[in-house]
Amino acid sequence: MNQQITLDIIGYVSSPYKEKFAIPRQPGIVSAAKGHIELTGQANNIELVRGLEQFSHLWLMFIFHGTSAQGWKPLVRPPRLGGNKKLGVLATRSTFRPNPVGMSVVKLEDIRLDNKSVKLEISGLDLLDQTPIIDIKPYVPYSDALYEASAGFAQDSPADSLSISFSSQAKQDLAKYHKAYPELEQLISQVLAQDPRPAYKSGQADDKRYGMHLHQFNILWQMTDLTRAEVIAIEKIAG
């Protein structure tokens, strides 16, 4: 029996997340995260999405291209368990899988034809920029939303763990870029509220200054106490 199959990439994601650090661990948590999927090759055909506008949400099947080269492990440490307990990789949503395939539910905001390129505008995404898409399916609530299902250690959605403030310099930076990025403050706040630090640092004192790459910016921030983080500055990345 053939042990391999070949899949075609049908599109690529344009996302505000330019690096793995700070990407939310599940979709929908950061509603201000907006981007689009640009269909490619033979899939770049408006007929492929005829009728898709009837659905508010989509399932995306994609490749973990940012971590696939690192291979996979049978045991991983889920962040929801503090990064201290090991579980089988198939009992988690770790990116380090036998096949680097992920799935994500996103909100469909719009479908447009832009200079002969089919683009799906989406929000609530948790995908690295330029993630390859291998399939798109409509989200069907009556079958996909199983409210009686049990989910072990991930039964409940994670609550925001940090309160976010902005320094006077960060507020000036937000004002400077507001016209081009009107939702930048909301995006930064929602991302940081989930505490993107390594799981073992949750609830611990931390005087390190962090940076995270959102859109074309390096967001500098640090913890001010156990439950508060302050955005220090927002730097435009050259290039």
N, CA and C of each residue as an Amber inpcrd file, in Angstrom:
protein
   717
   0.8410000  -1.1970000   0.0000000   0.0000000   0.0000000   0.0000000
   0.8790000   1.2510000   0.0000000   0.5100000   2.2270000  -0.8280000
   1.2550000   3.4820000  -0.8880000   1.1390000   4.2380000   0.4310000
   2.2780000   4.5960000   1.0120000   2.2830000   5.2620000   2.3140000
   2.3610000   6.7800000   2.2110000   2.3100000   7.3210000   1.0050000
   2.4020000   8.7570000   0.8310000   1.3250000   9.2600000  -0.1170000
   0.9150000  10.4920000   0.1030000   0.0090000  11.1700000  -0.8080000
   0.5780000  12.5490000  -1.0930000   0.1340000  13.1440000  -2.1770000
   0.5750000  14.4860000  -2.5450000  -0.6140000  15.4250000  -2.5070000
  -0.4390000  16.5590000  -1.8690000  -1.4870000  17.5670000  -1.7710000
  -1.0420000  18.8420000  -2.4770000  -1.9750000  19.5070000  -3.1340000
  -1.6920000  20.7850000  -3.7650000  -2.0120000  21.9250000  -2.8100000
  -1.1850000  22.9310000  -2.7920000  -1.4780000  24.1620000  -2.0520000
  -2.4770000  24.9680000  -2.8770000  -3.5790000  25.3770000  -2.2570000
  -4.5990000  26.1280000  -2.9950000  -4.5870000  27.6170000  -2.6660000
  -3.7880000  28.0160000  -1.6850000  -3.7290000  29.4280000  -1.3380000
  -2.7360000  29.6860000  -0.2220000  -2.4980000  30.9610000   0.0390000
  -1.5960000  31.3710000   1.1110000  -2.2740000  32.4400000   1.9620000
  -1.9480000  32.4310000   3.2440000  -2.5410000  33.3590000   4.1930000
  -1.6810000  34.6160000   4.3270000  -2.3260000  35.7640000   4.2910000
  -1.6860000  37.0160000   4.6790000  -2.1700000  37.3340000   6.0860000
  -1.2450000  37.3800000   7.0400000  -1.5970000  37.4590000   8.4620000
  -0.7760000  38.5390000   9.1530000  -1.3100000  39.1260000  10.2400000
  -0.5050000  40.0800000  11.0110000   0.6060000  39.4060000  11.8090000
   0.5320000  38.0760000  11.9560000   1.5400000  37.3610000  12.7400000
   2.7290000  36.9930000  11.8470000   3.8270000  37.6760000  12.0350000
   5.0110000  37.4690000  11.1960000   6.0050000  36.4800000  11.7920000
   5.7620000  36.0430000  13.0130000   6.6020000  35.0530000  13.6690000
   5.7210000  34.2100000  14.5800000   6.2160000  33.0420000  14.9650000
   5.4180000  32.1100000  15.7610000   5.0940000  32.6720000  17.1420000
   6.0500000  33.3970000  17.7420000   5.8240000  33.9570000  19.0740000
   4.6220000  34.8940000  19.0640000   3.7270000  34.7280000  20.0240000
   2.5520000  35.5740000  20.2530000   1.3320000  35.1660000  19.4300000
   1.4450000  34.1770000  18.5460000   0.2340000  33.7020000  17.8700000
  -0.6630000  33.0380000  18.9060000  -1.9500000  33.3860000  18.9490000
  -2.8390000  32.7380000  19.9280000  -2.8790000  31.2350000  19.7140000
  -3.1070000  30.5050000  20.7880000  -3.0150000  29.0470000  20.7190000
  -4.2570000  28.4040000  20.1110000  -5.3060000  29.1800000  19.9110000
  -6.5140000  28.6840000  19.2490000  -7.1090000  29.8280000  18.4250000
  -7.8930000  29.4980000  17.4030000  -8.5370000  30.5480000  16.6100000
  -9.6770000  31.2020000  17.3800000 -10.0570000  32.3960000  16.9590000
 -11.2150000  33.0890000  17.5370000 -10.9270000  33.8430000  18.8130000
  -9.8010000  33.5640000  19.4690000  -9.4830000  34.2380000  20.7340000
  -9.1640000  35.7050000  20.5050000  -8.4600000  35.9990000  19.4130000
  -8.1070000  37.3800000  19.0730000  -8.9520000  37.7970000  17.8640000
 -10.0990000  38.3730000  18.1360000 -11.0270000  38.7370000  17.0550000
 -10.4700000  39.8460000  16.1690000  -9.5650000  40.6710000  16.7100000
  -8.9990000  41.7890000  15.9420000  -7.9460000  41.3390000  14.9400000
  -7.5650000  40.0620000  14.9740000  -6.5780000  39.5490000  14.0230000
  -7.2650000  39.3190000  12.6770000  -6.9540000  40.1680000  11.7070000
  -7.5930000  40.0850000  10.3900000  -6.5460000  39.8710000   9.3050000
  -6.9400000  39.1570000   8.2740000  -6.0520000  38.8960000   7.1600000
  -6.8480000  38.4010000   5.9750000  -6.1820000  37.7590000   5.0500000
  -6.9020000  37.1960000   3.9150000  -6.1690000  35.9720000   3.3750000
  -6.9150000  35.1750000   2.6290000  -6.3640000  34.0340000   1.9050000
  -6.4020000  34.3810000   0.4300000  -5.2750000  34.2710000  -0.2340000
  -5.2150000  34.4960000  -1.6740000  -5.0780000  33.1450000  -2.3630000
  -6.0850000  32.7870000  -3.1510000  -6.0480000  31.5100000  -3.8510000
  -4.9780000  31.5490000  -4.9370000  -4.4280000  30.3810000  -5.2270000
  -3.3060000  30.3280000  -6.1410000  -3.4440000  29.1810000  -7.1260000
  -2.7080000  29.2500000  -8.2300000  -2.7200000  28.1890000  -9.2250000
  -4.1020000  27.9570000  -9.8060000  -4.4520000  26.6910000 -10.0340000
  -5.7570000  26.3640000 -10.5830000  -6.8930000  26.7030000  -9.6280000
  -6.5790000  26.8300000  -8.3380000  -7.6050000  27.1930000  -7.3550000
  -7.9630000  28.6720000  -7.4190000  -7.1690000  29.4700000  -8.1080000
  -7.4600000  30.8970000  -8.2470000  -8.5400000  31.0880000  -9.3140000
  -9.7300000  30.6710000  -8.9500000 -10.8780000  30.6870000  -9.8600000
 -12.1020000  31.0480000  -9.0370000 -12.7650000  32.1150000  -9.3880000
 -13.9000000  32.5990000  -8.6100000 -15.0070000  31.5590000  -8.5140000
 -15.0440000  30.6140000  -9.4580000 -16.0790000  29.5880000  -9.4190000
 -15.9110000  28.6580000  -8.2170000 -14.6830000  28.5290000  -7.7060000
 -14.4600000  27.6470000  -6.5610000 -15.1840000  28.1190000  -5.3070000
 -15.4540000  29.4080000  -5.2050000 -16.0600000  29.9470000  -3.9840000
 -17.5040000  30.3960000  -4.2100000 -18.0950000  29.9960000  -5.3240000
 -19.4970000  30.3510000  -5.5670000 -20.3700000  29.7560000  -4.4620000
 -21.1380000  30.5810000  -3.7770000 -22.0040000  30.1350000  -2.6880000
 -21.3540000  30.1820000  -1.3210000 -20.0410000  30.3840000  -1.2720000
 -19.3610000  30.3860000   0.0250000 -19.7760000  31.5780000   0.8810000
 -20.2570000  32.6310000   0.2380000 -20.6810000  33.8260000   0.9810000
 -21.8770000  33.5560000   1.8900000 -22.5490000  32.4210000   1.7120000
 -23.6840000  32.0710000   2.5570000 -23.2570000  31.6420000   3.9640000
 -21.9810000  31.3750000   4.1390000 -21.4810000  30.8540000   5.4060000
 -20.6770000  31.9250000   6.1420000 -20.8990000  32.0240000   7.4530000
 -20.2090000  33.0490000   8.2430000 -18.8040000  32.6360000   8.6450000
 -18.5670000  31.3240000   8.7260000 -17.2680000  30.8330000   9.1890000
 -16.7720000  29.7090000   8.2750000 -15.4420000  29.5210000   8.3060000
 -14.8040000  28.5310000   7.4550000 -13.8650000  27.6430000   8.2660000
 -13.7590000  26.3870000   7.8290000 -12.6770000  25.5250000   8.2830000
 -11.5050000  25.6830000   7.3150000 -10.3320000  25.9180000   7.8400000
  -9.1250000  25.9690000   7.0240000  -8.2410000  24.7730000   7.3670000
  -7.8040000  24.0580000   6.3560000  -6.8150000  22.9980000   6.5250000
  -5.4910000  23.5520000   5.9930000  -4.4370000  23.4580000   6.7940000
  -3.1970000  24.1400000   6.4250000  -1.9760000  23.3460000   6.8480000
  -0.8210000  23.8150000   6.4170000   0.4570000  23.1950000   6.7580000
   1.1910000  24.0700000   7.7800000   1.7030000  23.4430000   8.8360000
   2.5250000  24.1530000   9.8170000   3.9130000  24.3900000   9.2110000
   3.9900000  25.3320000   8.2800000   5.2360000  25.5060000   7.5370000
   6.3590000  26.0900000   8.3890000   6.0110000  26.7710000   9.4850000
   7.0320000  27.3960000  10.3200000   7.7680000  26.4170000  11.2160000
   7.1930000  25.2230000  11.4310000   7.8170000  24.2560000  12.3490000
   8.0050000  22.8740000  11.7230000   7.5370000  22.6640000  10.5080000
   7.5550000  21.3240000   9.9210000   8.9730000  20.7570000   9.7850000
   9.9520000  21.6200000   9.5510000  11.3270000  21.1470000   9.3670000
  11.9210000  20.5820000  10.6570000  11.3040000  20.8970000  11.8030000
  11.8240000  20.4240000  13.0870000  11.3830000  19.0020000  13.4160000
  10.5310000  18.4290000  12.5620000  10.0700000  17.0720000  12.8100000
   8.9980000  17.0120000  13.8860000   8.7670000  15.8030000  14.4030000
   7.6950000  15.6250000  15.3850000   8.1560000  14.7320000  16.5280000
   7.3440000  14.7330000  17.5900000   7.6600000  13.9620000  18.7850000
   6.3950000  13.2230000  19.2430000   6.5270000  12.0200000  19.7820000
   5.3500000  11.2990000  20.2610000   4.7420000  11.9180000  21.5140000
   5.5800000  12.5900000  22.3190000   5.1110000  13.2530000  23.5380000
   5.4180000  14.7410000  23.4630000   4.4500000  15.5660000  23.8760000
   4.6220000  17.0170000  23.8750000   4.1040000  17.5770000  25.1960000
   4.4030000  18.8540000  25.4240000   3.9950000  19.5150000  26.6740000
   2.9610000  20.6040000  26.3460000   1.6720000  20.3430000  26.5160000
   0.6480000  21.3450000  26.1900000   0.7680000  22.5900000  27.0580000
   0.7270000  23.7820000  26.4560000   0.7900000  25.0180000  27.2460000
  -0.3240000  25.1290000  28.2770000  -1.5070000  24.5750000  27.9680000
  -2.6270000  24.6710000  28.9140000  -2.3380000  23.9250000  30.2100000
  -1.3890000  23.0130000  30.1880000  -1.0060000  22.2790000  31.4060000
   0.2710000  22.8460000  32.0020000   0.5890000  24.0870000  31.6290000
   1.7450000  24.7700000  32.1910000   3.0730000  24.3670000  31.5880000
   3.0280000  23.5470000  30.5260000   4.2670000  23.1250000  29.8880000
   5.0730000  22.1460000  30.7190000   4.4500000  21.5390000  31.7470000
   5.1840000  20.6410000  32.6420000   4.7860000  19.1810000  32.4960000
   3.6080000  18.9190000  31.9410000   3.1060000  17.5550000  31.8240000
   3.1220000  17.1200000  30.3700000   3.5550000  15.8870000  30.1290000
   3.6280000  15.3680000  28.7700000   2.3700000  14.5660000  28.4250000
   1.9080000  14.7650000  27.1810000   0.8070000  13.9790000  26.6440000
   1.1800000  13.5100000  25.2440000   0.4910000  12.4920000  24.7720000
   0.7020000  12.0450000  23.4090000   0.3240000  13.1370000  22.4280000
   1.1110000  13.3010000  21.3770000   0.8990000  14.4060000  20.4530000
  -0.5040000  14.3770000  19.8490000  -1.0790000  13.1910000  19.6600000
  -2.4170000  13.1130000  19.0700000  -3.5190000  13.4750000  20.0660000
  -3.1530000  13.6650000  21.3320000  -4.1020000  14.1400000  22.3340000
  -3.9940000  15.6500000  22.5120000  -3.2510000  16.3000000  21.6210000
  -3.0450000  17.7450000  21.6990000  -3.1870000  18.3630000  20.3110000
  -3.0420000  19.6770000  20.2610000  -3.0130000  20.3810000  18.9880000
  -1.6280000  20.9510000  18.7060000  -0.6350000  20.2870000  19.2120000
   0.7520000  20.6960000  18.9800000   1.0440000  20.7770000  17.4860000
   1.9430000  21.6800000  17.1200000   2.3560000  21.7970000  15.7170000
   3.3140000  20.6860000  15.3060000   3.9170000  19.9920000  16.2770000
   4.9180000  18.9650000  15.9810000   4.2430000  17.6050000  15.8410000
   3.6640000  17.3530000  14.6510000   2.8200000  16.2010000  14.4130000
   3.4410000  15.2730000  13.3630000   2.9960000  14.0060000  13.3120000
   3.4990000  13.1050000  12.2640000   3.3470000  13.6930000  10.8700000
   2.2320000  14.3330000  10.6080000   2.0440000  15.1470000   9.4100000
   1.7500000  16.5650000   9.8770000   2.4660000  17.5760000   9.3720000
   2.3230000  18.9490000   9.8880000   1.0640000  19.6440000   9.3740000
  -0.0940000  19.0290000   9.6440000  -1.3690000  19.5520000   9.1510000
  -2.1670000  20.1330000  10.3090000  -2.6950000  21.3350000  10.1280000
  -3.5210000  21.9700000  11.1410000  -4.8990000  22.2900000  10.5950000
  -5.8070000  22.5960000  11.4930000  -7.1470000  23.0120000  11.1000000
  -7.5760000  24.1610000  12.0000000  -8.3120000  25.0810000  11.4380000
  -8.6560000  26.2930000  12.1640000  -9.9880000  26.8300000  11.6570000
 -10.8080000  27.3240000  12.5750000 -12.0670000  27.9740000  12.2130000
 -11.8560000  29.4810000  12.2190000 -12.2140000  30.1470000  11.1350000
 -12.0920000  31.6010000  11.0480000 -13.4130000  32.1910000  10.5660000
 -13.5870000  33.4580000  10.8220000 -14.7810000  34.1520000  10.3370000
 -14.5360000  34.6840000   8.9320000 -15.4890000  34.4420000   8.0450000
 -15.3990000  34.9510000   6.6770000 -16.0130000  36.3460000   6.6370000
 -15.1860000  37.3440000   6.3520000 -15.6420000  38.7270000   6.3300000
 -16.1030000  39.1620000   4.9340000 -15.4180000  38.6670000   3.8910000
 -15.7430000  39.1190000   2.5350000 -15.0260000  38.2190000   1.5220000
 -15.5420000  38.2110000   0.3170000 -14.8940000  37.5430000  -0.8110000
 -14.7470000  38.5910000  -1.9050000 -13.5400000  38.7430000  -2.4360000
 -13.3600000  39.7520000  -3.4670000 -12.3960000  39.2760000  -4.5470000
 -12.5670000  39.8540000  -5.7200000 -11.6760000  39.5880000  -6.8450000
 -10.8160000  40.8220000  -7.0140000  -9.5270000  40.6740000  -6.7330000
  -8.5950000  41.8000000  -6.7200000  -7.5470000  41.5800000  -7.8070000
  -7.6950000  42.2960000  -8.9230000  -6.7460000  42.1800000 -10.0380000
  -6.5640000  40.7170000 -10.4510000  -7.6950000  40.0430000 -10.6460000
  -7.7690000  38.6410000 -11.0680000  -7.3340000  37.6430000 -10.0010000
  -7.1290000  38.1140000  -8.7670000  -6.7920000  37.2130000  -7.6640000
  -7.9900000  37.0890000  -6.7270000  -8.4070000  35.8580000  -6.4550000
  -9.5080000  35.6200000  -5.5290000  -8.9680000  35.7010000  -4.1070000
  -9.5760000  36.5710000  -3.2900000  -9.1370000  36.7540000  -1.9140000
 -10.3120000  36.6010000  -0.9600000 -10.1020000  35.8250000   0.0910000
 -11.0900000  35.6480000   1.1460000 -10.6290000  36.4430000   2.3570000
 -11.3900000  37.4700000   2.7170000 -11.0620000  38.2720000   3.8980000
 -11.5600000  37.5230000   5.1360000 -10.6810000  37.3290000   6.1230000
 -11.0230000  36.5380000   7.2990000 -10.6000000  37.2630000   8.5790000
 -11.1740000  36.8460000   9.7010000 -10.7830000  37.4060000  10.9940000
 -10.7760000  36.2980000  12.0430000 -10.1760000  36.6150000  13.1960000
 -10.0500000  35.6340000  14.2680000  -9.0200000  34.5670000  13.9730000
  -8.1050000  34.8410000  13.0410000  -7.1590000  33.8170000  12.6360000
  -6.0270000  33.6410000  13.6400000  -5.4440000  32.4560000  13.6200000
  -4.3080000  32.1140000  14.4840000  -3.1860000  31.5210000  13.6470000
  -2.9660000  32.0860000  12.4690000  -2.0540000  31.5100000  11.4870000
  -0.8710000  32.4300000  11.1970000   0.2800000  31.8120000  11.0570000
   1.4870000  32.5300000  10.6950000   1.3620000  33.0740000   9.2720000
   1.9530000  34.2310000   9.0270000   1.9300000  34.8120000   7.6890000
   2.5060000  33.8280000   6.6630000   1.8580000  33.7570000   5.5150000
   2.2470000  32.8830000   4.4010000   2.0150000  31.3980000   4.6740000
   1.1260000  31.0900000   5.6180000   0.7330000  29.6990000   5.8400000
   0.0970000  29.1200000   4.5830000   0.5440000  27.9480000   4.1200000
  -0.0680000  27.3160000   2.9480000  -1.4150000  26.6740000   3.3090000
  -2.4250000  26.9410000   2.5220000  -3.7490000  26.3600000   2.7110000
  -3.9150000  25.1880000   1.7500000  -4.3870000  24.0490000   2.2650000
  -4.5900000  22.8840000   1.4070000  -6.0640000  22.5540000   1.1970000
  -6.9540000  23.1520000   2.0040000  -8.3880000  22.9580000   1.7740000
  -9.1710000  23.9810000   2.5820000 -10.3650000  24.2870000   2.1050000
 -11.2920000  25.2080000   2.7650000 -12.6670000  24.5590000   2.7360000
 -13.3260000  24.5180000   3.8870000 -14.6680000  23.9380000   3.9640000
 -15.5740000  24.8860000   4.7450000 -16.8520000  24.9530000   4.3960000
 -17.7630000  25.7840000   5.1880000 -17.9940000  25.1860000   6.5690000
 -18.0810000  26.0450000   7.5650000 -18.4170000  25.6280000   8.9240000
 -19.9290000  25.4590000   8.9990000 -20.3760000  24.2840000   9.4420000
 -21.8020000  23.9640000   9.5050000 -22.1880000  23.7960000  10.9770000
 -22.8910000  24.7630000  11.5700000 -23.1270000  24.7620000  13.0180000
 -23.8220000  23.5190000  13.5530000 -24.8230000  22.9780000  12.8500000
 -25.5950000  21.8850000  13.4500000 -24.7670000  20.6140000  13.6260000
 -23.7360000  20.4540000  12.8150000 -22.9020000  19.2600000  12.9520000
 -21.5400000  19.5490000  13.5660000 -21.0410000  20.7650000  13.3890000
 -19.6890000  21.0880000  13.8540000 -19.6500000  21.5980000  15.2930000
 -20.7400000  22.1570000  15.7770000 -20.7800000  22.6890000  17.1450000
 -21.4590000  21.6610000  18.0540000 -20.6770000  20.8110000  18.6820000
 -21.1940000  19.7420000  19.5340000 -21.0450000  20.1690000  20.9910000
 -22.0750000  20.8000000  21.5210000 -21.9740000  21.4100000  22.8460000
 -21.8850000  20.3790000  23.9630000 -22.2970000  19.1480000  23.6980000
 -22.2350000  18.1150000  24.7350000 -20.8730000  17.4230000  24.7640000
 -19.9830000  17.8030000  23.8560000 -18.6760000  17.1470000  23.7830000
 -17.8170000  17.4890000  25.0030000 -16.9690000  16.5480000  25.4000000
 -16.0190000  16.8060000  26.4890000 -14.6310000  16.9710000  25.8920000
 -13.8030000  17.8110000  26.5320000 -12.5060000  18.1560000  25.9530000
 -11.3760000  18.0990000  26.9630000 -11.4940000  17.2250000  27.9260000
 -10.3860000  17.0030000  28.8540000  -9.8270000  18.2790000  29.4550000
  -8.5160000  18.4630000  29.3280000  -7.8550000  19.6200000  29.9400000
  -8.1870000  20.9310000  29.2370000  -8.8400000  20.8810000  28.0590000
  -9.1650000  22.0990000  27.3070000 -10.6730000  22.3150000  27.2040000
 -11.4010000  21.9280000  28.2300000 -12.8590000  22.0300000  28.1870000
 -13.3380000  23.4820000  28.0930000 -12.7040000  24.3660000  28.8400000
 -13.1440000  25.7630000  28.8940000 -12.1440000  26.6590000  28.1670000
 -12.6750000  27.7310000  27.5770000 -11.7930000  28.6820000  26.9020000
 -10.9290000  29.3880000  27.9390000  -9.6770000  29.6770000  27.6060000
  -8.7860000  30.3360000  28.5750000  -9.2260000  31.7730000  28.8240000
  -9.1990000  32.1640000  30.0830000  -9.5340000  33.5450000  30.4260000
  -8.3090000  34.4190000  30.2020000  -8.5600000  35.7090000  29.9200000
  -7.4460000  36.6440000  29.8110000  -6.6550000  36.6230000  31.1220000
  -5.3520000  36.4980000  31.0150000  -4.5370000  36.4010000  32.2240000
  -3.8110000  37.6930000  32.5530000  -3.7510000  38.6430000  31.6010000
  -3.0210000  39.8810000  31.8340000  -3.8840000  41.1070000  31.5340000
  -3.6920000  42.1500000  32.3210000  -4.2540000  43.4650000  32.0180000
  -3.1970000  44.2520000  31.2540000  -3.6310000  45.0120000  30.2450000
  -2.6880000  45.6630000  29.3380000  -2.7950000  47.1810000  29.4450000
  -1.6460000  47.8340000  29.5270000  -1.5950000  49.3010000  29.4980000
  -0.5720000  49.7280000  28.4520000  -0.6240000  51.0080000  28.0750000
   0.2830000  51.5550000  27.0700000   1.0150000  52.7520000  27.6580000
   2.3060000  52.7870000  27.4680000   3.0950000  53.9230000  27.9290000
   2.7510000  55.1520000  27.1010000   3.2020000  56.3150000  27.5420000
   2.9510000  57.5410000  26.7850000   3.5860000  57.4580000  25.4040000
   4.7670000  56.8410000  25.3130000   5.4240000  56.6770000  24.0100000
   4.6110000  55.7500000  23.1090000   4.1010000  54.6590000  23.6610000
   3.3000000  53.7220000  22.8720000   2.0150000  54.3750000  22.3830000
   1.4170000  55.2250000  23.2110000   0.2080000  55.9320000  22.7930000
   0.4980000  56.8900000  21.6420000   1.6330000  57.5490000  21.6980000
   2.0370000  58.4190000  20.5810000   2.2410000  57.5960000  19.3040000
   2.8420000  56.4330000  19.4590000   3.0680000  55.5660000  18.3020000
   1.7440000  55.0880000  17.7060000   0.8060000  54.7230000  18.5530000
  -0.5070000  54.2910000  18.0710000  -1.1840000  55.4000000  17.2770000
  -1.1040000  56.6230000  17.7870000  -1.7220000  57.7540000  17.0960000
  -1.0820000  57.9700000  15.7250000   0.2300000  57.7570000  15.6420000
   0.9560000  57.9630000  14.3940000   0.5170000  56.9660000  13.3190000
   0.2070000  55.7380000  13.7400000  -0.1180000  54.6880000  12.7730000
  -1.6050000  54.3620000  12.7090000  -2.4290000  55.1550000  13.3850000
  -3.8560000  54.8230000  13.4940000  -4.5550000  54.8110000  12.1370000
  -4.2270000  55.7250000  11.2630000  -4.9170000  55.8070000   9.9810000
  -4.7150000  54.5400000   9.1570000  -3.4880000  54.0360000   9.1250000
  -3.1880000  52.8380000   8.3360000  -3.5710000  51.5560000   9.0720000
  -3.5170000  51.5890000  10.4090000  -3.8140000  50.3960000  11.2130000
  -4.7720000  50.7790000  12.3520000  -6.0470000  51.0310000  12.0440000
  -6.9850000  51.5210000  13.0610000  -7.2560000  50.5400000  14.1970000
  -7.0240000  49.2440000  13.9820000  -7.3070000  48.2410000  15.0130000
  -6.0390000  47.7290000  15.6890000  -4.9440000  48.4540000  15.5300000
  -3.6750000  47.9810000  16.0780000  -3.7080000  47.8920000  17.6050000
  -4.2810000  48.8930000  18.2640000  -4.3400000  48.8660000  19.7320000
  -5.1380000  47.6600000  20.2210000  -6.2700000  47.4010000  19.5820000
  -7.0980000  46.2630000  19.9800000  -6.3640000  44.9470000  19.7260000
  -5.6920000  44.8450000  18.5910000  -4.9390000  43.6310000  18.2750000
  -3.8470000  43.3790000  19.3080000  -3.0650000  44.4030000  19.6150000
  -1.9890000  44.2510000  20.5960000  -2.5520000  43.8310000  21.9480000
  -3.6270000  44.5010000  22.3710000  -4.2190000  44.2130000  23.6820000
  -4.7300000  42.7810000  23.7640000  -5.4210000  42.3240000  22.7230000
  -5.9660000  40.9730000  22.7390000  -4.8700000  39.9110000  22.7070000
  -3.8210000  40.1730000  21.9500000  -2.7150000  39.2060000  21.8850000
  -1.9890000  39.1210000  23.2230000  -1.6680000  40.2710000  23.8100000
  -0.9220000  40.2700000  25.0670000  -1.7620000  39.7640000  26.2330000
  -3.0730000  39.9720000  26.1920000  -3.9380000  39.5310000  27.2910000
  -3.8560000  38.0250000  27.5070000  -3.5110000  37.2840000  26.4470000
  -3.3910000  35.8260000  26.5600000  -2.0510000  35.3870000  27.1540000
  -1.1590000  36.3480000  27.4240000   0.1840000  36.0800000  27.9410000
   0.9520000  35.1430000  27.0090000   1.5890000  35.7070000  25.9660000
   2.2900000  34.8760000  24.9850000   3.6300000  34.3190000  25.4520000
   4.0290000  34.6170000  26.6570000   5.2920000  34.0760000  27.1610000
   5.2300000  32.5440000  27.2440000   6.3710000  31.8730000  27.3450000
   6.3570000  30.4260000  27.5550000   5.4850000  30.0560000  28.7460000
   4.8090000  28.9210000  28.6500000   3.8130000  28.5450000  29.6600000
   4.3920000  28.5000000  31.0730000   5.6630000  28.1050000  31.2060000
   6.2370000  27.9840000  32.5480000   6.4090000  29.3270000  33.2420000
   6.3110000  30.4370000  32.4680000   6.4620000  31.7530000  33.0750000
   5.1400000  32.3530000  33.5480000   4.0520000  31.7100000  33.2570000
   2.7390000  32.2340000  33.6430000   2.6540000  32.3810000  35.1600000
   2.2160000  33.5630000  35.6070000   2.0700000  33.8160000  37.0320000
   3.3800000  34.0690000  37.7520000   4.4690000  34.2100000  37.0010000
   5.7700000  34.4490000  37.6270000   6.2510000  35.8710000  37.3770000
   7.0620000  36.3680000  38.3020000   7.6880000  37.6740000  38.1050000
   8.6430000  37.5900000  36.9190000   8.7240000  38.6790000  36.1740000
   9.5190000  38.6450000  34.9470000   9.9120000  40.0720000  34.5890000
  11.2020000  40.3600000  34.6080000  11.6670000  41.7120000  34.2830000
  12.2340000  41.8130000  32.8670000  12.0360000  40.7650000  32.0720000
  12.5460000  40.7630000  30.7100000  11.7290000  41.6870000  29.8250000
  12.3830000  42.3660000  28.8930000  11.6930000  43.1740000  27.8910000
  11.4900000  42.3100000  26.6380000  10.2350000  42.2010000  26.2120000
   9.8950000  41.3360000  25.0780000   9.5910000  42.1690000  23.8300000
   9.7060000  41.5150000  22.7050000   9.2790000  42.1000000  21.4380000
   8.4360000  41.0920000  20.6880000   7.4540000  41.5630000  19.9380000
   6.6720000  40.6670000  19.0850000   6.3700000  41.3880000  17.7760000
   6.3540000  40.6240000  16.7080000   6.2290000  41.1670000  15.3520000
   4.7870000  41.0370000  14.8850000   4.0570000  42.1550000  14.8460000
   2.6890000  42.2070000  14.3290000   2.6430000  43.1950000  13.1760000
   2.0370000  42.7780000  12.0580000   2.0420000  43.6000000  10.8460000
   3.4980000  43.9860000  10.5320000   3.7510000  45.2700000  10.4200000
   5.1090000  45.7350000  10.1200000   5.7630000  46.3840000  11.3380000
   5.3580000  45.9390000  12.5260000   5.8200000  46.5890000  13.7500000
   6.4760000  45.5980000  14.7080000   7.4550000  46.1090000  15.4460000
   8.0020000  45.3970000  16.5850000   7.3810000  46.0090000  17.8260000
   6.5800000  45.2170000  18.5260000   5.8770000  45.6980000  19.7140000
   6.7360000  45.3770000  20.9300000   7.2390000  46.4120000  21.6110000
   8.0680000  46.2180000  22.7910000   7.1920000  46.2800000  24.0360000
   7.3300000  45.2880000  24.9100000   6.4860000  45.2430000  26.1130000
   7.2090000  44.5140000  27.2360000   6.6980000  44.7210000  28.4350000
   7.2640000  44.0390000  29.5870000   6.2040000  43.9000000  30.6710000
   6.4270000  42.9630000  31.5700000   5.5340000  42.7850000  32.7070000
   5.8080000  43.8790000  33.7370000   4.7370000  44.4050000  34.3410000
   4.9040000  45.3840000  35.4120000   4.6100000  44.7690000  36.7790000
   3.8200000  43.7080000  36.8100000   3.6500000  42.8710000  37.9930000
   3.1500000  41.5130000  37.5150000   2.6250000  40.6950000  38.4100000
   2.2700000  39.3240000  38.0320000   1.1080000  39.2470000  37.0430000
   0.2690000  40.2640000  36.9920000  -0.9280000  40.1890000  36.1430000
  -1.0510000  41.3530000  35.1760000  -0.0150000  42.1770000  35.0550000
  -0.1010000  43.3560000  34.2000000   1.1110000  43.4390000  33.2640000
   0.8140000  43.8550000  32.0430000   1.8730000  44.0820000  31.0620000
   1.7050000  45.4750000  30.4770000   2.8240000  46.1180000  30.1750000
   2.7870000  47.4490000  29.5820000   3.4800000  47.4310000  28.2280000
   2.8230000  48.0240000  27.2360000   3.4420000  48.2100000  25.9270000
   4.3340000  49.4390000  26.0360000   5.6130000  49.2590000  25.7530000
   6.5870000  50.3330000  25.9280000   6.6630000  51.2210000  24.6980000
   6.7360000  50.5940000  23.5380000   6.8620000  51.3460000  22.2800000
   6.4590000  50.4630000  21.1180000   6.1350000  51.1120000  20.0020000
   5.7500000  50.4040000  18.7740000   6.6730000  50.9160000  17.6690000
   7.5820000  50.0400000  17.2190000   8.6020000  50.4430000  16.2680000
   8.2780000  49.9200000  14.8690000   8.3280000  50.8000000  13.8860000
   8.1380000  50.3740000  12.5020000   9.3880000  49.6360000  12.0390000
   9.1880000  48.4490000  11.4780000  10.3010000  47.6530000  10.9840000
  10.6550000  48.0870000   9.5750000  11.9040000  48.3780000   9.3490000
  12.3420000  48.8510000   8.0270000  12.2270000  47.7400000   6.9890000
  11.9490000  48.1510000   5.7490000  11.8920000  47.1710000   4.6690000
  10.4850000  46.8750000   4.2110000
